[in-house]
């Protein structure tokens, strides 16, 4: 068992994992570009020097949430020195509509705008500063129309996207009739900005007299940009090349929304026949690009006196914004994952995506699962309070066991979930600390503590789009023995290229130093699925492995002829005997066969499991809090790279902390996002990291569904940060009980200091504070 510990200035951090070495697979190899990224030497899109004739594009966006466009006056903007032109819908040679699933969004608005921040056009100029200044001189005259912003308003107006989703299992009427108690309630989960370090941006270069174009994009989904750009220009997809070296964070926001600056640049480059660059400012990015979907659930749950759930009926609503984008997919994942890891004999879930006049919300890390999990865990909490039982006991009694039938077949493994839960409970010393915290709260008036133990189960794969569960790779070996690895995944900072190099190094038995991971390029790897859903190592890794195995098969005769030779000798001999040293690899998960209409079949081949225990302390006077300690046990199978996986676990946890605790989207009554940028939008900071942070990888865990028995790790840990939210609620409960508020109460994320302070329930007087 390997262990890493760090203690500094009152804070401590420990990591433990079990070594599984297969070549360099399983070793905690540093991220291959970590030094360059830490020193600022790594090249990102806007570090690419402008070409001599390059132009700069600034978007002109709507200031109205819902209105008809009466007129657009660009005269003052065009009169500005250095301005080349104004780009709008009239400059689109092909299709002005785009969309991931349904083409319901305009590249440039034509006659009507449906949200603040919708793209109306763009100013193209010789410098970035000129383009920005001139864009502010464009005057748009509107005729206002009725707007819808919230889920409640959409329900009243019956404003929804289609399809609506339904999940029905068991006899719900009989379940409620046989329950000891039936409870109704609601749960609300707010949205969240993606807040990637590198904002949305693109460079487009027309080539060959405009017959072909090259798009350099900060995107998680090059294939989508390639196909959509081709439709926009009315040219074949083979004439469009999309490249990405690395991107500075994405978190799902660059799966679909990276298409906005890309298409604007495509039209501008086609119109001017010059390279065009568009880089969104932070404030602009947050106003134009959507966020994680806010979700509301109205539920009815039947349960027995011992806390066992008998039946559950949920009406689920998510705020999709002004276009569909991926919101129906997010709803689908929320619906099929709402059962989380519990046995629910009878369940009905009705889900709808609300159509509103805010910027189209997008998929974000977890893709509906964090919201669904928080809803289910909140319901469990209500049951525990009603039954007078500890909430962790109610969770244990409801865990889905091998003899139970899951609501959805996702390759659920009770033993792995239970191991994570039991080990976390033991390592965190949960039972003893529960008593210690109760003693502390009895003796402290204005400071209260809470502790909470939470499980997680995260299904891995594209359930509703089966065809996306595939990947391709190309491996080239050169006569000097060096190797290039090409695959369809995007390096977002998550260490994907590093893991691919580890896999190639292990199969080929050559040092990692001789392996080069090549920029993602649609001309090299066509039709790649997006780097999303935590599948990229699983799918691209298996494709790379197959390509390398094909190379080794071709080299084997020369290894047999010269067993004492070197890699370089075998490569040279194969080359001299007309053997191709270039091989493709392809991998697809064909066993997924989920039927959305019937809600039956295999949705995903496996799940990643985990458990977290968090302890917090709140200040009842101010609402401030501190996370004293968090213990996490995570099942990652046989980790390909424990160092990278640890970083993913800790990073996801802190990002999830933002969703559940600190990050709150505030909009004006006109639908405009008010808190844009880190000065007003409260992303987690260093002080929010648990003062004691312990992460343990589950030992002796296998997974035959993924490359080298590893497991996906990008999204699953984010769900565990809800342990902090629920611990805060327990601390607030203690404060309320001390002043005689003994009934249960609603507490919805984010748990901002205002939310904590007001929910404590006391009416402060000066003499109270002085006690």
C-alpha positions in Angstrom: 0.0 0.0 0.0 1.5 3.3 -1.1 0.9 6.5 1.0 1.6 10.2 0.6 1.1 12.6 3.6 1.5 16.4 3.9 1.2 18.5 7.0 1.6 22.3 6.8 0.4 25.2 8.9 -2.5 23.4 10.6 -3.7 21.7 7.5 -3.1 18.0 6.6 -3.6 15.9 3.5 -3.1 12.1 3.0 -3.5 9.8 0.1 -3.3 6.0 0.1 -3.6 3.5 -2.8 -2.6 0.0 -3.7 0.2 -0.5 -6.3 -0.8 -2.4 -9.4 2.1 -2.3 -11.8 1.9 -3.4 -15.4 4.8 -1.7 -17.0 4.3 2.0 -16.3 0.5 1.4 -16.1 -0.4 1.8 -12.4 2.5 4.1 -11.5 1.9 7.7 -10.3 3.7 9.2 -13.3 3.6 13.0 -13.3 1.3 14.7 -15.8 3.5 15.0 -19.0 2.9 18.7 -19.4 2.7 19.6 -15.7 5.9 21.6 -15.5 5.1 23.6 -18.6 1.6 24.4 -17.3 2.9 25.3 -13.9 5.5 27.7 -15.4 3.2 29.2 -18.1 5.2 27.6 -20.9 2.4 25.4 -22.1 0.8 26.7 -25.3 -3.0 27.4 -25.3 -5.1 28.8 -28.1 -4.5 32.5 -27.5 -0.8 31.9 -27.0 -0.6 31.2 -30.8 0.9 34.3 -32.4 -1.6 36.2 -34.7 -1.0 35.7 -38.4 0.0 38.8 -40.4 -3.4 39.3 -41.9 -5.4 38.0 -39.0 -8.6 39.8 -37.9 -10.3 39.9 -34.5 -14.0 39.3 -33.8 -16.1 40.6 -31.0 -19.6 39.4 -30.6 -22.6 41.7 -30.6 -25.2 40.3 -28.2 -28.7 40.9 -27.2 -29.5 43.1 -24.2 -33.1 41.9 -24.1 -34.4 38.5 -22.8 -37.2 38.2 -25.4 -37.8 40.7 -28.1 -38.3 41.3 -31.8 -35.4 42.9 -33.6 -36.7 46.1 -35.2 -33.4 47.4 -36.6 -29.6 47.1 -36.3 -27.6 50.3 -36.8 -23.9 49.6 -37.4 -22.9 52.9 -39.1 -20.9 54.3 -36.1 -19.2 50.9 -35.7 -18.2 50.7 -39.3 -16.9 54.2 -39.3 -14.4 53.3 -36.6 -10.8 53.1 -38.0 -9.6 49.5 -38.3 -13.1 48.0 -38.6 -13.4 45.6 -41.5 -17.0 44.7 -41.3 -20.1 43.6 -39.4 -21.0 39.9 -39.7 -24.5 38.7 -39.3 -27.0 36.1 -40.6 -26.9 37.5 -44.1 -23.3 36.4 -44.4 -24.0 32.7 -43.7 -23.7 30.9 -47.0 -25.2 27.7 -45.7 -27.4 26.9 -42.7 -27.8 29.5 -40.0 -29.2 26.9 -37.6 -27.3 24.5 -35.3 -27.8 22.3 -32.4 -26.3 19.1 -30.8 -29.5 17.1 -31.1 -32.1 19.4 -32.7 -31.0 22.4 -34.8 -33.1 24.9 -33.0 -30.5 27.6 -32.3 -29.4 30.4 -34.7 -25.8 31.3 -35.2 -26.9 34.9 -35.6 -30.3 36.0 -34.5 -32.5 37.1 -37.5 -35.8 38.5 -36.4 -36.1 37.7 -32.7 -33.9 37.2 -29.6 -34.8 34.8 -26.8 -32.3 35.6 -24.1 -29.8 38.2 -22.9 -26.5 37.4 -24.5 -27.8 35.8 -27.7 -25.5 36.4 -30.7 -26.9 39.0 -33.1 -23.7 39.6 -35.1 -20.0 40.4 -34.7 -17.6 43.2 -35.4 -14.4 42.2 -37.3 -11.4 44.5 -37.0 -7.6 44.6 -37.3 -7.1 44.6 -33.6 -8.8 43.2 -30.6 -9.2 46.6 -28.9 -10.7 48.1 -32.0 -13.2 45.3 -32.4 -14.3 45.5 -28.8 -14.7 49.3 -28.9 -16.6 49.3 -32.1 -18.9 46.5 -31.0 -20.2 48.8 -28.3 -21.3 51.3 -30.9 -23.8 48.9 -32.6 -27.3 50.0 -31.8 -30.1 47.4 -31.8 -33.8 48.6 -31.5 -36.1 46.0 -29.9 -39.8 45.4 -29.4 -40.1 43.7 -26.0 -42.0 40.4 -25.6 -43.1 38.4 -22.5 -40.2 36.6 -20.8 -39.9 33.4 -18.7 -36.9 33.0 -16.5 -37.6 30.4 -13.7 -38.9 26.9 -13.5 -42.0 28.1 -11.6 -42.8 30.5 -14.4 -42.3 27.9 -17.1 -44.7 25.5 -15.3 -47.3 28.2 -15.1 -46.9 29.0 -18.8 -46.6 25.3 -19.8 -43.3 26.1 -21.6 -41.4 22.9 -22.2 -39.1 21.3 -24.7 -40.0 17.8 -25.9 -39.7 15.0 -25.3 -41.0 14.6 -21.8 -39.5 11.5 -20.0 -41.2 9.0 -17.8 -39.9 6.1 -15.8 -42.4 3.7 -14.2 -41.5 0.6 -12.2 -43.7 -1.4 -9.8 -47.2 -0.6 -8.5 -47.0 2.8 -7.0 -50.6 2.9 -5.8 -50.2 -0.3 -3.8 -46.9 0.9 -2.4 -48.4 4.1 -0.9 -51.3 2.1 0.4 -49.0 -0.3 2.2 -46.7 2.3 3.6 -46.6 3.3 7.3 -46.1 6.9 6.4 -46.3 9.0 3.2 -44.5 12.3 3.0 -44.6 15.0 0.3 -42.0 17.8 -0.4 -39.8 19.5 -2.8 -36.0 19.9 -3.4 -34.3 22.6 -5.4 -30.8 22.6 -6.7 -29.3 25.8 -8.2 -27.2 26.2 -11.3 -23.5 26.6 -11.6 -21.1 28.3 -14.0 -18.5 26.1 -15.7 -15.9 28.8 -14.9 -13.0 27.1 -16.8 -9.7 28.9 -16.6 -9.6 29.4 -20.4 -12.7 31.0 -21.8 -14.4 30.0 -25.0 -12.3 30.9 -28.1 -11.5 29.9 -31.6 -9.2 30.7 -34.6 -10.4 30.0 -38.1 -8.0 30.0 -41.1 -9.4 29.8 -44.7 -7.1 27.9 -47.0 -7.0 26.9 -50.7 -8.9 29.9 -51.8 -11.6 29.3 -49.3 -12.3 25.8 -50.4 -11.1 24.4 -47.1 -10.8 25.8 -43.6 -8.8 25.0 -40.4 -10.5 25.6 -37.1 -8.4 25.8 -33.9 -10.8 25.6 -31.0 -10.8 25.3 -27.3 -13.3 22.4 -27.5 -14.2 19.0 -26.0 -16.0 18.1 -29.2 -14.0 18.7 -32.4 -16.3 16.4 -34.5 -19.4 18.5 -33.7 -17.6 21.7 -34.7 -16.4 20.0 -37.9 -19.8 18.8 -39.0 -21.6 22.0 -38.0 -19.1 24.3 -39.7 -19.5 22.2 -42.9 -23.3 22.7 -42.8 -22.8 26.4 -42.0 -20.7 26.9 -45.1 -22.4 24.3 -47.3 -19.2 22.3 -47.9 -18.2 18.7 -47.2 -17.0 17.9 -43.7 -13.8 16.6 -45.3 -13.0 20.2 -46.2 -13.0 21.2 -42.6 -10.2 20.4 -40.2 -10.6 21.0 -36.4 -7.5 21.0 -34.2 -7.0 21.2 -30.4 -3.7 20.8 -28.6 -4.9 21.3 -25.1 -7.7 23.3 -23.5 -7.7 25.1 -20.2 -10.6 23.4 -18.6 -14.0 22.5 -20.0 -16.2 20.6 -17.4 -18.8 19.9 -20.1 -19.2 23.6 -21.2 -17.0 23.0 -24.2 -18.9 19.9 -25.4 -21.6 21.9 -27.1 -21.2 25.6 -26.4 -17.6 25.9 -27.8 -19.5 25.9 -31.1 -20.6 29.6 -30.6 -17.3 31.4 -31.1 -16.2 28.8 -33.6 -19.2 29.3 -36.0 -19.0 33.1 -35.7 -15.4 32.9 -36.7 -16.2 30.5 -39.5 -18.7 32.9 -41.1 -16.3 35.9 -40.6 -13.3 34.0 -42.1 -15.4 32.9 -45.1 -16.8 36.5 -45.6 -13.4 38.2 -45.3 -11.2 35.3 -46.6 -8.8 36.1 -43.8 -7.9 34.3 -40.6 -10.2 35.4 -37.7 -9.8 35.0 -34.0 -12.5 35.3 -31.3 -11.6 35.2 -27.6 -14.4 35.8 -25.1 -13.7 37.9 -22.0 -14.8 36.3 -18.7 -17.8 38.5 -18.2 -18.8 37.9 -21.8 -18.3 34.2 -21.5 -20.5 33.9 -18.4 -23.3 35.9 -20.0 -23.3 34.2 -23.4 -22.5 30.6 -22.4 -25.1 28.7 -20.4 -24.5 27.0 -17.0 -25.4 23.8 -15.2 -29.2 23.4 -15.3 -31.1 24.4 -12.1 -33.4 21.5 -11.1 -36.5 21.3 -9.0 -38.3 18.1 -7.8 -41.7 17.7 -6.3 -42.0 14.3 -4.6 -44.2 11.9 -2.7 -42.5 9.1 -0.8 -44.0 6.1 1.1 -41.9 4.4 3.7 -42.1 2.0 6.7 -41.3 2.8 10.4 -37.8 1.3 10.1 -37.0 3.7 7.2 -37.4 1.3 4.3 -38.6 3.1 1.1 -41.7 1.4 -0.4 -42.7 3.8 -3.2 -41.5 7.1 -4.7 -43.2 9.5 -7.1 -41.1 12.4 -8.4 -41.9 15.2 -10.8 -38.6 16.6 -12.1 -38.1 19.9 -13.8 -34.9 21.3 -15.2 -34.3 24.8 -16.6 -33.0 24.3 -20.1 -32.8 28.0 -21.2 -33.8 29.3 -24.6 -32.7 26.3 -26.7 -32.6 22.5 -26.2 -28.8 22.0 -26.5 -28.1 18.9 -24.3 -30.8 19.6 -21.6 -33.0 16.6 -22.6 -29.9 14.4 -22.2 -29.2 15.9 -18.8 -32.8 15.3 -17.9 -32.5 11.7 -19.0 -29.5 11.1 -16.9 -31.2 12.7 -13.9 -34.3 10.5 -14.4 -32.5 7.2 -14.7 -30.0 8.0 -11.8 -32.5 9.4 -9.3 -32.7 6.0 -7.5 -29.0 6.5 -6.8 -27.9 3.3 -5.0 -31.2 2.4 -3.2 -33.8 -0.3 -3.5 -37.1 1.3 -4.4 -39.7 -1.3 -5.2 -42.1 1.1 -6.9 -41.0 4.3 -8.5 -42.4 6.8 -11.0 -40.4 9.8 -12.3 -41.8 12.3 -14.8 -39.2 14.7 -16.2 -39.6 17.9 -18.2 -37.1 20.4 -19.6 -38.4 24.0 -19.1 -38.0 26.4 -22.0 -37.1 29.8 -20.6 -35.5 33.1 -21.7 -32.0 32.6 -20.2 -28.9 31.5 -22.2 -29.2 27.9 -23.2 -27.9 25.8 -20.3 -25.3 23.1 -21.1 -24.1 19.8 -19.8 -21.7 20.1 -16.9 -19.5 17.7 -15.0 -21.9 15.0 -13.7 -24.5 15.7 -16.4 -27.7 15.6 -14.2 -26.4 13.0 -11.7 -25.3 15.5 -9.0 -28.8 17.0 -8.9 -30.5 13.7 -9.0 -28.3 12.4 -6.2 -28.9 15.4 -4.0 -32.7 15.0 -4.5 -32.6 11.4 -3.5 -30.4 12.0 -0.5 -32.6 14.8 0.7 -35.6 12.5 0.5 -33.6 9.9 2.6 -33.0 12.7 5.1 -36.6 13.5 5.4 -37.4 9.8 6.0 -34.8 9.5 8.7 -36.1 12.6 10.6 -39.7 11.3 10.3 -38.7 7.9 11.7 -36.4 9.3 14.4 -33.5 7.4 13.0 -29.9 8.3 12.2 -29.7 9.1 8.5 -26.7 6.8 7.9 -28.8 3.9 9.3 -31.6 4.7 6.9 -29.2 4.7 4.0 -27.8 1.3 5.0 -31.2 -0.3 5.3 -32.2 1.0 1.8 -29.0 0.1 -0.1 -29.7 -2.0 -3.2 -28.5 -5.6 -2.4 -27.8 -8.4 -4.8 -31.2 -10.0 -4.3 -32.9 -6.7 -5.3 -33.7 -5.6 -8.8 -32.3 -2.2 -9.7 -34.5 0.5 -11.1 -32.2 0.7 -14.1 -29.5 -1.9 -15.1 -26.2 0.0 -14.8 -23.9 -2.8 -13.9 -24.5 -2.1 -10.2 -22.2 -3.9 -7.7 -23.4 -3.7 -4.1 -20.1 -5.2 -2.7 -18.0 -2.3 -4.0 -20.4 0.3 -2.7 -20.6 -1.3 0.7 -16.8 -1.7 0.9 -16.4 2.0 0.2 -19.0 2.9 2.8 -17.7 0.6 5.5 -14.0 1.6 5.0 -14.9 5.3 5.0 -16.9 4.9 8.2 -14.0 3.2 9.8 -11.2 5.5 8.6 -13.1 8.6 9.5 -13.9 7.2 13.0 -17.5 8.3 12.2 -19.3 6.9 15.2 -17.0 8.3 17.8 -16.9 11.7 16.2 -20.7 11.7 15.9 -20.8 11.6 19.8 -18.0 14.1 20.2 -19.8 16.6 18.0 -23.0 16.2 19.9 -21.1 17.0 23.1 -19.5 20.1 21.5 -22.9 21.4 20.3 -24.4 21.1 23.7 -21.7 23.3 25.2 -21.4 25.9 22.4 -24.0 28.5 21.7 -22.9 30.3 18.6 -20.6 27.7 17.0 -22.1 24.4 15.8 -20.6 21.4 14.2 -22.1 18.8 11.9 -20.8 15.5 10.4 -22.2 13.5 7.5 -21.5 10.2 5.8 -22.5 9.9 2.1 -22.3 7.2 -0.5 -22.1 7.7 -4.3 -22.7 5.6 -7.3 -22.0 7.0 -10.7 -22.9 5.2 -13.9 -20.3 5.5 -16.7 -21.1 5.8 -20.4 -23.5 7.4 -22.9 -26.8 5.7 -22.2 -29.1 7.6 -24.5 -26.7 7.9 -27.4 -25.4 4.4 -27.8 -23.3 5.2 -30.9 -21.1 7.6 -28.9 -19.6 4.8 -26.9 -16.7 4.4 -29.3 -13.2 5.7 -30.0 -10.4 5.4 -32.5 -6.6 5.7 -32.4 -3.6 5.8 -34.7 -0.2 4.8 -33.6 2.9 5.5 -35.8 6.3 4.0 -35.2 9.2 5.7 -36.9 12.5 4.2 -38.0 14.4 5.8 -35.1 12.1 4.0 -32.7 10.1 7.0 -31.6 6.3 6.6 -31.4 3.4 9.1 -32.0 0.0 8.4 -30.5 -3.1 9.9 -32.0 -6.5 9.6 -30.5 -9.8 11.4 -30.5 -9.7 12.6 -26.9 -9.0 16.1 -25.7 -6.4 17.0 -23.1 -8.3 19.2 -20.7 -5.8 19.0 -17.9 -7.2 15.7 -16.7 -4.1 13.8 -17.8 -5.6 12.0 -20.7 -2.5 12.2 -22.9 -0.4 11.0 -19.9 -2.5 7.9 -19.5 -2.5 7.2 -23.2 1.3 7.4 -23.2 1.4 5.0 -20.2 -0.8 2.5 -22.1 1.3 2.7 -25.2 4.6 2.4 -23.3 3.3 -0.7 -21.5 2.1 -2.5 -24.6 5.1 -1.6 -26.8 7.6 -2.0 -23.9 9.3 1.3 -24.7 10.1 4.2 -22.3 7.4 6.9 -22.1 10.1 9.4 -23.2 10.0 7.9 -26.7 6.2 8.4 -27.0 4.7 11.7 -28.3 1.0 12.4 -27.9 -0.1 14.4 -31.0 -2.6 17.2 -31.1 -6.2 16.1 -31.6 -7.1 16.5 -35.3 -10.3 15.5 -37.1 -8.3 14.7 -40.2 -6.3 12.0 -38.3 -9.1 10.6 -36.1 -12.5 11.1 -37.7 -15.9 11.0 -36.0 -14.5 11.1 -32.5 -17.0 11.2 -29.6 -16.7 14.2 -27.2 -14.3 14.1 -24.3 -17.1 13.7 -21.8 -19.1 11.4 -19.5 -15.8 10.3 -17.9 -15.3 7.8 -20.7 -12.2 9.1 -22.4 -9.6 6.9 -20.8 -11.9 3.9 -21.1 -12.6 4.3 -24.8 -9.5 6.0 -26.2 -7.2 3.9 -23.9 -8.7 0.7 -25.3 -8.3 2.0 -28.9 -4.7 3.0 -28.3 -4.0 -0.4 -26.7 -5.5 -2.2 -29.7 -3.4 -0.2 -32.1 -0.2 -0.9 -30.1 -1.1 -4.6 -29.9 -1.4 -4.7 -33.7 2.1 -3.1 -34.0 3.5 -5.7 -31.7 1.9 -8.5 -33.7 3.6 -7.2 -36.8 7.0 -7.0 -35.0 6.8 -10.4 -33.4 8.5 -12.3 -36.2 11.5 -10.0 -36.0 11.5 -10.3 -32.2 11.5 -14.1 -32.6 14.3 -13.9 -35.2 16.5 -11.7 -33.0 15.4 -12.2 -29.3 18.5 -10.5 -28.1 17.9 -7.4 -30.2 16.5 -4.1 -29.2 13.3 -2.2 -30.0 15.2 -0.2 -32.5 16.6 -3.4 -34.2 13.1 -4.9 -34.5 11.6 -1.7 -35.9 14.3 -1.4 -38.5 14.0 -5.0 -39.6 10.3 -4.7 -40.0 10.7 -1.5 -42.0 13.3 -3.1 -44.3 10.9 -6.0 -44.9 8.0 -3.8 -46.0 6.0 -4.1 -42.8 3.7 -1.1 -42.0 4.6 0.6 -38.8 1.4 2.5 -38.6 -1.7 0.9 -37.1 -5.2 2.0 -36.2 -7.2 0.9 -33.2 -10.9 1.0 -32.7 -13.1 0.2 -29.6 -16.8 0.3 -29.1 -19.1 -0.8 -26.2 -21.7 -2.7 -28.2 -23.3 -4.3 -25.2 -25.2 -1.1 -24.2 -28.8 -1.7 -25.5 -30.9 0.7 -23.4 -34.4 1.4 -24.8 -35.5 4.9 -23.8 -39.1 4.4 -24.6 -39.5 1.3 -22.4 -36.7 2.4 -19.9 -35.2 -1.1 -20.1 -32.0 -2.7 -21.1 -28.3 -2.2 -20.1 -27.8 1.6 -19.7 -24.1 1.4 -18.7 -21.6 -1.5 -18.3 -20.4 -0.5 -14.8 -20.4 2.2 -12.1 -17.8 4.0 -10.1 -18.4 4.0 -6.3 -17.3 6.0 -3.4 -18.1 7.4 0.1 -17.2 10.5 1.9 -17.4 11.7 5.5 -17.2 15.5 6.1 -17.2 17.5 9.3 -18.0 21.2 9.4 -18.3 24.1 11.9 -20.6 27.0 11.4 -20.7 30.4 13.0 -24.4 31.1 13.8 -23.8 34.8 14.0 -22.3 35.3 10.5 -23.1 32.2 8.6 -19.4 31.5 7.9 -18.2 28.0 8.1 -15.1 25.8 8.0 -14.7 22.3 6.7 -12.6 20.7 9.4 -12.1 17.3 7.8 -13.1 15.2 4.8 -12.4 11.5 4.3 -13.0 9.9 0.9 -12.8 6.3 -0.2 -13.1 5.9 -4.0 -13.3 2.8 -6.1 -11.3 3.5 -9.2 -10.6 -0.2 -10.1 -6.9 -0.7 -10.8 -5.8 2.9 -11.3 -3.7 3.6 -14.4 -2.2 6.6 -12.7 -2.9 7.1 -8.9 -1.4 10.5 -8.9 -3.6 11.8 -11.6 -6.7 10.0 -10.2 -6.0 11.6 -6.8 -6.0 15.0 -8.4 -9.2 14.3 -10.2 -10.9 13.2 -7.0 -9.8 16.2 -5.0 -10.5 18.7 -7.8 -14.0 17.2 -8.5 -14.8 17.4 -4.8 -13.9 21.0 -4.6 -15.8 21.9 -7.7 -18.9 20.0 -6.3 -18.4 22.0 -3.1 -18.9 25.1 -5.2 -22.2 23.7 -6.6 -23.6 22.8 -3.3 -22.2 25.5 -1.1 -20.7 28.7 -2.5 -21.8 29.3 -6.1 -25.0 31.2 -6.7 -26.2 32.5 -10.0 -28.0 35.9 -9.6 -30.1 37.3 -12.4 -31.9 40.7 -12.7 -35.6 40.9 -13.3 -34.6 41.3 -17.0 -32.8 38.0 -17.1 -29.3 39.3 -17.1 -26.6 37.4 -15.1 -25.4 39.9 -12.5 -22.5 38.2 -10.9 -20.0 37.7 -13.7 -16.4 37.0 -12.8 -14.5 35.9 -9.6 -15.1 39.2 -7.9 -18.8 38.6 -7.5 -19.3 34.9 -8.4 -18.0 32.9 -5.5 -16.0 29.9 -6.7 -14.3 27.8 -4.1 -11.1 29.3 -2.7 -8.1 27.8 -0.8 -9.8 28.4 2.5 -12.7 26.2 1.4 -10.5 23.1 1.1 -11.0 20.8 4.1 -8.3 21.5 6.6 -7.7 17.7 6.9 -8.3 16.0 3.5 -7.8 12.2 3.3 -8.3 10.3 0.1 -8.1 6.5 -0.1 -8.4 4.4 -3.2 -10.3 1.2 -2.7 -7.9 -1.8 -2.7 -8.4 -5.1 -4.4 -10.9 -3.7 -6.9 -11.1 -5.0 -10.5 -13.2 -3.9 -13.5 -13.3 -6.1 -16.5 -15.3 -3.5 -18.5 -12.4 -1.0 -19.0 -8.8 -0.8 -20.1 -6.3 -2.4 -17.6 -9.2 -2.9 -15.2 -9.4 0.8 -14.4 -12.5 2.9 -13.8 -13.7 6.3 -14.9 -12.9 9.0 -12.3 -13.7 12.4 -13.9 -17.2 13.0 -12.7 -18.0 10.5 -9.8 -16.1 12.3 -7.0 -18.1 15.5 -7.5 -21.2 13.9 -6.0 -19.4 13.3 -2.7 -19.0 17.0 -2.0 -22.7 17.0 -1.0 -21.4 15.5 2.2 -20.3 19.0 3.2 -23.8 20.4 2.3 -25.6 17.9 4.5 -23.1 18.3 7.3 -23.9 22.0 7.2 -27.6 21.2 7.5 -26.8 19.0 10.5 -25.0 21.9 12.2 -27.9 24.2 11.4 -30.3 21.6 12.9 -28.4 21.7 16.2 -28.6 25.5 16.2 -32.3 25.4 15.6 -33.0 22.7 18.2 -31.2 24.8 20.8 -33.7 27.6 20.5 -36.7 25.2 20.4 -37.2 24.8 16.6 -37.6 21.0 16.7 -39.4 20.4 13.4 -37.7 19.4 10.2 -36.9 22.2 7.7 -36.0 22.7 4.1 -32.5 23.7 3.2 -31.5 23.9 -0.5 -28.1 24.5 -2.1 -26.1 26.6 -2.4 -25.4 26.8 1.3 -24.1 30.4 1.1 -23.4 32.2 4.3 -26.7 34.1 3.9 -28.5 30.9 3.6 -26.8 29.4 6.6 -27.3 32.5 8.7 -31.1 32.9 7.9 -31.8 29.2 8.3 -30.4 29.1 11.8 -33.8 30.5 12.7 -33.0 32.8 15.6 -33.9 36.5 16.0 -30.7 38.0 17.3 -30.6 40.8 19.9 -27.5 42.6 21.1 -27.8 41.1 24.6 -28.0 37.6 23.0 -24.7 38.0 21.2 -22.9 39.2 24.3 -23.7 36.0 26.2 
